[in-house]
Amino acid sequence: MKRSSLAVLALSATTLAACGGLKDALTAHVDVVAKAGSQELSVTRLSSLLGNAKLGIPINKDVATLVARDLWVPYQLLALAAARGDSLADPKAIDAAAAGMVENAKLGRFMESVSAKLPVDSGSEAAYLSGKGDLFAARHILLLVPQDATPAAKEAIRRKAEALRAAVTPANFADVARKNSEDNTKDRGGDLGVFPRGAMVKPFADAVAALKPGEISPVIETQFGFHIIQRSTWDQAKAQYLGQAGGRSHQVAESTYIAQAQAQAAVKLKGDAAATAKAVAKDPLAHRKDNTVLASYNGGTLTAARLAQFMLASPQSGRLSQQIQTAPDSLVNQFVTNQTQRELLLKRADSAKAGLTPEEIANLHRDFGQVVQQAWALIGLDPKSLADSAKTPAERERLAAARVEAFLDRVMSGQQQPVPVPAPLQMVLMDKYDSQINAAGIDRAVEQAAKLRAVADSAHAASQPKSAVPMPGPIGGAPPAPSAAPVPAPAGRP
């Protein structure tokens, strides 16, 4: 992605002033919000899109940036590629753009291979019978006590529980539970299955741990009510216990491996790591080539570019970005630490040669091509249609650009849904074709859009028929707020 940095230009003002052509770069196109190839998004055009948009879409810098950066720019770059018959199918470009997703798959496979080699205790009858492990199995009869129960009502429920306890035996426990228990286990005869001790409230967990398999507890009180508990026998619990014991052993082994790797990483955060991470979260695409170091570890560093790559590959990229921007620095620093430790695990995965197969890479390239074709079709940029409708390359580019503008008009008026442009496709487009965003232009567009919206709101209010009966206004005399309408979703950001 080729972007000019306003910060760099400002710092270099003295040098630029000596060069007439470069000096113009600071003052020319002040009414331009964004560029994509030869196309320009003017302040007037963006303010019109926002000001005349579907009622309820807010007018602020975030929404204006979303429309310019995540809709207009990638759509216009897609239009340019379609007009030129560029399928964007360069394998190297696709691999580079999809590197974050490939790394996620690589790391997942590496951890699977690690787990397969770790010693695992799949559980045993002796471990279950001893009661010294973390997994238990039980069934219970629960009589619920309402939170607003009077002391007398609670005592009556206790007496009923004591009567049931006197009548229940190992042989009839399931039948008594079906007839009397008051929770969703009654149809299973009160069977709770296999569970870790920590999954239950303490009085219940302590009672189960004190029982031998097959034994029945006295009446136990918890915040839910009164329980009668029977610890399951080995024969009753065996199948589920063995499966869960093996799974938990795998989890413990993996956690131990990761903890050891984290200790070896010896992560050291930079003092401004949280601030840098929040800047990356605000616009990951803009930081894909940012080599600012956030943290170091034994064997390397975590840069802003690497963090951006991870965030863009996240299935919930948009949500993750918002969470990081609003989280306290302490949590953001922990996130950065976790990502730094992930870098070490990826190095180990590379050493183990974990990764995608040639067939999977071929499928990745195929899927990428399908995404391009689908986006073209939805926006109205089919290359064949453009070629049939315009004779010269320049005419095709103008036609494609015009179709994008018409599509955006429909999106902003609520007639069509925006077409998401996934982050890998945006990366390929921005690496191949010129594009840039002018923050000052966005600010001006927001100001003008607010004025347009105010005029439109006034005209709408004036056109409403006056009521023959005076209607009381809202409390406090404030006008009612319009119902919110959805803002177009960021392209490529779930």
N, C-alpha and C positions, 0 to 999 in steps of 0.2 A: 504494500500500500504506500503510495507516494503522497506524503502530507508535508506541507510547509508548517513550521512551528512558529506561532505568533510570538512565543516567549523568546525564541532565538532571534527572530527578526527585531524585536524590541531591543534586545541587548546589543544588537549589531547596528543600531540606527546610525551611529557616527560613520561607520564604514559605508553603509548603504547611501548615505547622503552624498557621498562623493561620486556616486555612479548613478546617472540620471535614470537609466532603465530600471535598476533595482529600487531606486527611490520611489518610482511609481508604484512598486509592489505594495508599498505601505499605504498608499492613498487611493489607488485605482480600485475599482470594483467594490466600493464600500457598500453597494446595494446588493451584493451577491452573498447568499447564505452558504451555498455549496456548489461544487463542480464535480462533474462525472464525465470524463472524456471531454468532448467539446461542448457539452450542455451545461447550462448554468441555472441554478435555482435562485431566483431573485427574492429580495426581501418582500416585494409586493406580492409575488406569487405565493410564498409561504404564508404571509399574513392573510391572504385571501382564503387559502385552504383552511387555516385555523379559524379565522373570523366567521366564515360562512359554513363551518362544519356542522354536523348533526348536533342538535341542541343537547347540551349536557357535557360535551367533550371539553374539559378544562383548557384554558389558555395559560400556559406557563412554560418556562424554559425546558423542563423535562419533556413535555409533550412535543414541543417544537423540535427539540433535538431528536426525539424518536422519529418523527415524520421525516426530517431531513436526512439523518444518518442511517436509520434502519429501514426506511422505505424508499425514499426518493433516490438516494445514491445507489444502492444495490439494484433497484429496478432499472435505472438508467444504464448502469454497466451491463446488466443482462440484455438490455435493448441494443447496446453497442455491439455486444458479442453476436447477437442474433442477426443484426444487420450485416455483419461481416462474415456470417457463416461460420463463426468460431464455436465449435462444440465444447470448448473448455475441457477437453479430454486428455490433457497432458498428464501421464501417469506420475511423473515426478512432482508436479504441482499439486495433484490430488493427495499424494502420499504426505507431502509436507503439511498441507492444510488439515489432514485427518490424523496427524501424528498424535494428538492428545487422546483421541478415541482408541487408536491402536495401542497406545501405552496402557490405557485402562485394561484392555483385553489381555495384554502381555502380563501385567501385574497380577491379574486374576488367575491366569494359568500358572504363573510361577508359584503363587501361594497354594494352589491345588497340588502342585508337584511337591512342595515342601511338606504339606500336610500328609501326603501319601507316605512320606519317608519318616515321619515322626512317630515315636513309640506311643501307642494308644492302648489304654485299658478299656476293653469293651464291656467291663462289668462282670460280676460273678455272683453266684448264689451266696457264697460266704460273705461277700461285701454287703449284699442286701440284708442278710440275716443279722449281721453284726450291728447294723444301724449306725455305723460310724461314717458312712459316706454322706453325700449331699442330696441324694435322690431317695424319695420315699413314694409309697403308693398307699392310698387309703380310700375308704368310703365313709360317708357320714349321714346323719340325720340332723337337719337343721330346723329349729323352730324360731322363726323371726320375731324380734322384739321391735315394735315401732319406736321411732325416736321420741315421739310424744307420749309414750306409754306411761301411765301412772305407776307408782310403786306397787299398788295392788294388782294391776294388770300384769306387770312384769313378774310378780310372785306367782300368779296363776299359771303363766307360761312355764316358769321354772318347775312347778309341781307336775305339770303335764310331761315335761322332759324327764323328770325323775321317774314317773310312772312308766314311761316308755323304756327307760334304761333298765328297769326291773324286769321288764317282759322280753327284752331283746336278747337274742343268742347268736352265735356265729352262724347257725343254720338258717335263722329267719331274718337276719339283718337286712338283706336286700328287700324282702317283702315288706318289712316294717317301714323302710325308707320310702318305698313306692307309695305307701298309703299315708305317710305322715310328714315327710320332709317338705319344706317350703321353699326350695330353690330349684334351679333348672337341672339338677342332677337326679331328681326323684325318679324320672323315667328310666334311668340307668341303675336304679337301686342304690342311689347315693354315691356311685363310683366317681371319684375325682381323678382317676388315672395316676400316672407317675408325674411327680413334680419336684422341683428343687425346694429345699427347706425354706429358702428365702422368699419363695413365691406366696407363702401363707403368712397371715398375721401371727405375731409371736405366740400368744397363748395356744393357738391351734397347732403351730409348728412344734412347740415344745411338747404338747400332748402326744402328737404322732411319734416323735422321736423317743418318747418314754415307753412306748408300747412295743411288745414283741409281735412278730407277724401272727395274725389271727386274733390277737387280743382286742378287747373292747374297752374304751376309756370310760371313766365316770362322766357326768355331765360337765361340759366345758363352756364357760361363758366368754364370748368375744363381743366386739362392738356390733356384730350382726345379730346376735341372739344366743341361743343355747344349742350346743352341738353334742351329739353322741358319735364317737369316732371309732372305726375299726381299721386297724392297720392290715393291709392286704397280705395274703400269704404269698410265698414265692411262686407257686403255680399260677395264682391269679395275676401276678405282676410281671412274670418272667419275660414275655415277648416284648412288651413295651419298655420294660426296664433295660433290657440288653440294647435295644435300639437307641434309647436316650442316653445311656451311659457312654456308648461309643461316640455319639455326637458331641456330648459335653467334653469328653476327653480330647476330641479333635480341637474343640474351641480353646481349651486350656493350653494344649500344645502349641497352637497357632499364636495365641496371646503371649505365651512365653517366648516364642521365637521372635515375634515382633518387638517385645519389650527389650530383648537382648540386642536386637538391631538398633533400636532407638538409643540405647545406652551407648552403643559403639559410635553412633552418629555424632555425639557430643555437639549438639546444635548450639550455635551462638547467633543471637538475633542482633541486627543493627538497631540503633536507637530509634530510628524513624521507620521501623518495619511496618508498624500498624498503619501509619499515614500513607506509606507507599502502597500497601495492600489495598487500602480503601480507594486510592486513586486508580489502581488497576481494575478494581471491581466496578468503578463508575463507567469505564469504557475499555474492556479487555482488548478489543480489536486494535485500539490505538496504541497498546503497549506490547504488541506481539514482537517487537524488535527492541524493546527497552532492556538494556543490560544492567540497569540499576540492581545492586545486590541487596537482598532483604535479609539473608542469613547465610552462614557458612556451616559446614560440617566436615567431618573427616573424609576427605575425598572430593570435595567440590563446594559449590555455592548454589543457592536458590536465587534466581533473578526474577525481575518483574515479568520478563518475557515468558519464563517457564510457568509462573503463576497464572499468567493470562491464558496460556495454552491449556492448562488444567481446567480453568474456569470455563473456557469455551467448549471443552469436551464434556462438561458435566451435563447429565440429562436435565437437570433443573438449573441451568445457567442463570436465568433471570432471577429466580428466587434466591440463589446463592449470592448473586451480586448485591441484591437489596439487603440481605442479612449482614453481609460484611460491612456495607456502608453505614449501617445503623448500630452495629454491635459495639460494645465498649472495647477499648484498646486491649484490655487483658484477654478477651476472647479472641480478638483478631490475632494477637501474638501467638496464642495457642494454635490457631488455625495455620499460621505461617510455620510454626514448629512442626506440626503434623505433615505439612507439605514438604518440608525439608527432609524429614525422615523418609517420606515416600520416595524422594530422589535416591536415597541410599538403596532402598529396596529395588528400585528400577535398575540400578547398576548391577545388583545381584541377578536380576532377571535377565539382563543382557548377557552376563557371564554364563548363565545357564542356557542361553540361546532359546529362551521362551519367546514366542511371537506367533504371528498369523502364518498360516500355510499359503503357498502360492495360489491355491484355489480361493481361499478367503480374500486375498488381496485382489484377485480378479473380480470377485463378487463386489468388493468395495468400489472398484472403478466403475462397474456396471451400474450399481445403485446410484453413484454420483451422477452418471449420465442421465439416468431416469429422473433425478431431481431437477436437473437443468431443463429437460424436455417438459416436465410437468409445469415448472414455473413459467416457461415461455408460453405454454398453452393457456394457462389461467390468466396471464396478463394480456394476451393477444399479440405475442411476439414470435409466432411461428416463422422461422427463416424462409420457408418456401412461400408463405403468404406475402412476406415482405418483398421477396424477389419478384413475385408475380405482379405486385402493385407498384413497384418503383424500378426504374431502369438503371440508374447509376448508384454507386455506393453512397454518395452523399445524400441522394434522395431517400435511400433506404434508411439511413441513420436518422434523417429528419422525421420520416414516417414512424419509425420505431419509438423515437422520443415523444412524438405527439400521442402515440397510443399509451405510453406510460402516464402522461399527464391526464389523459381521459380516464384511465383506470384509477388514478389517485383521486380524481374528482368523485368517482363513484364510491370509493372507499370512505372518504371523508364525509360524504352525504349519507352514509349508512346503507347504500344500495348493494355494496359488495363487501365481502370480508377481505382483509389484507392477505396477501400471499406470503407465507413465511419463507425467508431465504436463510437456510441453515448456515451456521458460522463457517464450516469448511468451504462452502460455495462463496460466501462473502470474501474469505481470505484469498481464494483463487482469483476472483474478480479484481480485488483491490491490489493484488500483487502484479496483475497483468496490465491493468488500465489505470490511468491517473484519476485520482479523486481527492477531494479535500473538503473540510468543513470550516466555516468562518464563524467563530463564536460571537463576534461582534454583530454579524449579520443576523444571527439567531435572536439576539437581544432586541434588535430593531424590529424584527418581524413580530416578536411577542408584543411589543408596544403598539404597533400598528393594528395587529389582530384584535387586541383588547378594545381599541377604538371602534373597529368595525363591528365587533360583537355588541358593544354598547348601543350603537346606532340601530343595529338589527333588532335588539331587544326592545328599544323604544318604539320602533315602527310596529313591532308585533303587538306591544301593549296598546298602542293607539288604535290598532285595527280591530281590537276586541269590542263586541257590542256591549254597551253599558246596561247594567242590570236595572230593571224598573224598581226593584226593592233594594234599599241600601243594605249592603252586606258587611257584617263586622269584619274588621281586619284582624290579623293575627295578634296574639298577645305581645304587647310592647311596640306594636306598630311596624315591625320589621316585615318586609315582603317575604312570602314563602319561598324557600329555596327550590329551584327546579330539580326534578328527579335526575339522578346521575345516569348518563349513558356510557356504555363501554368505550374505553380508549382503544384505538387500534393496537393490537399486540405487537411488540417489537419483533421485527423479522429476525429469524434465526435464534430467538431467545425464548425458550419455553416459559 
